[in-house]
Structures are given as structure tokens and as C-alpha cells.
Amino acid sequence: MGKITVKDATDLVKKGLLSEDDLKKLENENLVSKRASNPKKYVKSANGVYVEPMFYFKGLKKDGKYTKDMTKMRKEVNVIIGKYAVVKNNEGVSK
């Protein structure tokens, strides 16, 4: 069974098709995605091409869970990436 997005789930609650309790049950069953919508960050390479820095834990399966240390490490890496990267959108590049 696939996951429903947080936006879709809250829309269903607003329309009265899903109760708050049902939403909490779906979240507890890990059926609602919790992916953050952070803007993509890029670093300009030596030849002028924008590349996206990536950080992930190889071997962690889809249903794998982060430990507290993994979450802490990811946050620290994201701070470093934010220090050197730029946000690129349709209008151009912004720092």
C-alpha cells in the first residue's frame, strides 16, 4: 500500500472525509509521508554546472528508521551544505 502526502491528508480532514483521529492512526501506521519540502541546494562546479550535494546512509532500506545520532549527523551536514550551497529556482540563483 502506498503513502498519502501530508497535504492530501490534511485536505481530506478539511473536507470532512477523514477525522483527526483517523489521520493520527494513519501517521502511526506510517501511511502518511512526512517528507519535508526544503528547497534544493546547489553548488557550482569548476566548469560552471550546478550540481546538487547529496548525503544519505547507504544500505538503509525504505522502512529503515534513523537513530538519534543519524538525525543529528544529517542536521549538521545540512548546515554545512547550506553554508556553501545556493538555492536555484526558475528566476535564477539566490544565496
C-alpha positions as CSV (number, residue, x, y, z in Angstrom):
1,M,0.0,0.0,0.0
2,G,1.3,3.4,-0.9
3,K,1.6,6.5,1.3
4,I,-0.6,9.6,1.1
5,T,1.0,13.0,1.3
6,V,0.6,15.2,4.3
7,K,-1.1,17.9,2.1
8,D,-3.6,15.4,0.7
9,A,-4.3,14.0,4.2
10,T,-5.0,17.5,5.7
11,D,-7.2,18.3,2.7
12,L,-9.2,15.2,3.4
13,V,-9.6,16.3,7.0
14,K,-10.7,19.8,5.9
15,K,-13.3,18.3,3.6
16,G,-14.6,16.1,6.4
17,L,-13.7,12.9,4.7
18,L,-11.2,11.9,7.3
19,S,-11.2,12.6,11.1
20,E,-8.2,13.9,13.1
21,D,-8.2,10.5,14.9
22,D,-8.0,8.7,11.6
23,L,-5.2,10.9,10.5
24,K,-3.2,10.2,13.7
25,K,-3.8,6.5,13.1
26,L,-2.5,6.7,9.6
27,E,0.6,8.6,10.8
28,N,1.2,6.0,13.5
29,E,0.9,3.2,10.8
30,N,3.5,5.2,8.7
31,L,1.0,5.6,5.9
32,V,1.3,9.4,5.7
33,S,4.6,10.7,4.2
34,K,6.5,13.2,6.3
35,R,8.9,14.4,3.7
36,A,10.0,18.0,4.2
37,S,9.7,20.3,1.2
38,N,13.1,22.1,1.7
39,P,14.3,23.9,-1.4
40,K,17.0,22.1,-3.4
41,K,20.5,23.5,-2.9
42,Y,23.2,23.5,-5.5
43,V,27.0,24.1,-5.7
44,K,28.6,25.5,-8.9
45,S,31.3,23.1,-10.2
46,A,34.6,24.3,-11.8
47,N,33.1,24.1,-15.3
48,G,30.0,26.2,-14.3
49,V,27.5,23.4,-14.0
50,Y,25.3,23.4,-10.9
51,V,25.4,20.1,-9.0
52,E,23.3,19.0,-6.1
53,P,25.2,17.8,-3.0
54,M,23.8,14.6,-1.6
55,F,24.0,13.0,1.8
56,Y,22.4,9.6,2.6
57,F,23.0,6.4,4.5
58,K,23.8,3.7,2.1
59,G,22.1,0.4,3.0
60,L,19.2,2.0,4.9
61,K,16.1,0.3,3.5
62,K,12.8,2.2,2.7
63,D,11.4,1.1,6.0
64,G,14.6,1.8,7.9
65,K,14.5,4.3,10.7
66,Y,17.1,6.9,11.7
67,T,18.7,6.8,15.1
68,K,19.2,10.0,17.1
69,D,22.8,10.1,16.1
70,M,21.9,9.7,12.4
71,T,19.4,12.6,12.7
72,K,22.0,14.7,14.5
73,M,24.6,14.0,11.8
74,R,22.2,14.8,9.0
75,K,21.3,18.1,10.6
76,E,25.0,19.0,10.9
77,V,25.7,18.0,7.3
78,N,22.7,20.1,6.1
79,V,24.2,23.2,8.0
80,I,27.5,22.7,6.1
81,I,25.7,22.2,2.8
82,G,23.7,25.4,3.5
83,K,27.0,27.3,4.2
84,Y,28.4,26.6,0.7
85,A,25.3,26.0,-1.5
86,V,22.8,28.2,-3.2
87,V,19.1,27.8,-4.0
88,K,18.4,27.7,-7.7
89,N,14.8,28.4,-8.9
90,N,13.2,29.4,-12.2
91,E,14.2,33.0,-11.8
92,G,17.9,32.3,-11.2
93,V,20.2,31.6,-8.3
94,S,19.8,33.0,-4.8
95,K,22.0,32.7,-1.7
